[in-house]
Amino acid sequence: MSKKIGLIIGSVRTYRVGDKIAKWFLENSGITSKFKVDVIDLREENLPFYDEMLAPMAMKQQFTKEHGKRWQAKINSYDGFVFVASEYNFGYAPALKNAIDYLFEEWKGKPAVIVSYGYAVAGTSSAAQLRHVLEKSMLGMKVMPTMPSVKLEGSMFNEQGQFKDINKSFEPFKANAEKAVEELSGAF
Ligand SMILES: Cc1cc2nc3c(=O)[nH]c(=O)nc-3n(C[C@H](O)[C@H](O)[C@H](O)COP(=O)(O)O)c2cc1C
């Protein structure tokens, strides 16, 4: 239980479902029995677009602005991450890209689980894109091989756009969520 995981909600739009999916993962993947987990909501973080003169890898962690210092301190305090990523035009959301781009040392080499969701391809294009960025860039993060992907369907939602019964609808995705958490616990 000593390792600390940040579970990042990667979508910030007003009518998002990402927060519900993050909550579902938190409650159904078994992650809280293995780690101390905090939810990190990028909507609450409200980071502006990256606005330092130097690139993050040249910053030597000397942020000049309060929001950068705050974000740096927060991400630095985690041993690993779960990224809950929506799929927008086959990619992940811009707020998540910006939040990742802000930092360097604070992410570097840390293990991560990617949870994606979407309609046609269940967010797998978004997940593949995110994996590429986390692993192949100088961030060199260790993405767990199991990347739970949730296939959304219109029938899951009521007329207000809320999940009718997320636990029932997401039952088929639970095993992969648990498997990814097992892999994460083996990554330390
Ligand atoms: C700008 C935008 C682009 C989208 N593009 C895709 C897509 O390429 N593939 C897909 O399966 N769903 C796509 N969708 C549908 C999203 O998967 C769905 O709206 C999901 O709820 C988005 O996550 P969020 O509600 O947490 O923001 C798109 C939605 C938006 C808002």
The ligand as a MOL file (V3000), in Angstrom:
LIG
                    3D

  0  0  0     0  0            999 V3000
M  V30 BEGIN CTAB
M  V30 COUNTS 31 33 0 0 0
M  V30 BEGIN ATOM
M  V30 1 C -14.5940 16.4550 -30.2480 0
M  V30 2 C -15.0430 15.0140 -30.1600 0
M  V30 3 C -14.5220 14.0920 -31.0210 0
M  V30 4 C -14.8850 12.7380 -30.9210 0
M  V30 5 N -14.2670 11.8080 -31.7240 0
M  V30 6 C -14.4870 10.4900 -31.4790 0
M  V30 7 C -13.7190 9.4870 -32.1420 0
M  V30 8 O -12.8530 9.7540 -32.9470 0
M  V30 9 N -13.9720 8.1890 -31.8690 0
M  V30 10 C -14.9370 7.8320 -30.9520 0
M  V30 11 O -15.1310 6.6530 -30.7160 0
M  V30 12 N -15.6680 8.7510 -30.3080 0
M  V30 13 C -15.4630 10.0620 -30.5520 0
M  V30 14 N -16.1850 11.0130 -29.8800 0
M  V30 15 C -17.2180 10.5680 -28.9360 0
M  V30 16 C -16.5720 10.3920 -27.5750 0
M  V30 17 O -15.9630 9.1320 -27.4630 0
M  V30 18 C -17.6360 10.5410 -26.4810 0
M  V30 19 O -18.2810 11.7950 -26.6410 0
M  V30 20 C -17.0440 10.4630 -25.1020 0
M  V30 21 O -18.0880 10.6290 -24.1760 0
M  V30 22 C -15.9830 11.5520 -24.9080 0
M  V30 23 O -15.4370 11.5230 -23.6060 0
M  V30 24 P -15.8350 12.6320 -22.5110 0
M  V30 25 O -17.3420 12.6140 -22.4320 0
M  V30 26 O -15.2160 12.1610 -21.2430 0
M  V30 27 O -15.3030 13.9330 -22.9940 0
M  V30 28 C -15.8560 12.3490 -29.9620 0
M  V30 29 C -16.3920 13.3230 -29.1100 0
M  V30 30 C -15.9820 14.6250 -29.1790 0
M  V30 31 C -16.5320 15.6220 -28.1850 0
M  V30 END ATOM
M  V30 BEGIN BOND
M  V30 1 1 1 2
M  V30 2 1 2 3
M  V30 3 2 2 30
M  V30 4 2 3 4
M  V30 5 1 4 5
M  V30 6 1 4 28
M  V30 7 2 5 6
M  V30 8 1 6 7
M  V30 9 1 6 13
M  V30 10 2 7 8
M  V30 11 1 7 9
M  V30 12 1 9 10
M  V30 13 2 10 11
M  V30 14 1 10 12
M  V30 15 2 12 13
M  V30 16 1 13 14
M  V30 17 1 14 15
M  V30 18 1 14 28
M  V30 19 1 15 16
M  V30 20 1 16 17
M  V30 21 1 16 18
M  V30 22 1 18 19
M  V30 23 1 18 20
M  V30 24 1 20 21
M  V30 25 1 20 22
M  V30 26 1 22 23
M  V30 27 1 23 24
M  V30 28 2 24 25
M  V30 29 1 24 26
M  V30 30 1 24 27
M  V30 31 2 28 29
M  V30 32 1 29 30
M  V30 33 1 30 31
M  V30 END BOND
M  V30 END CTAB
M  END
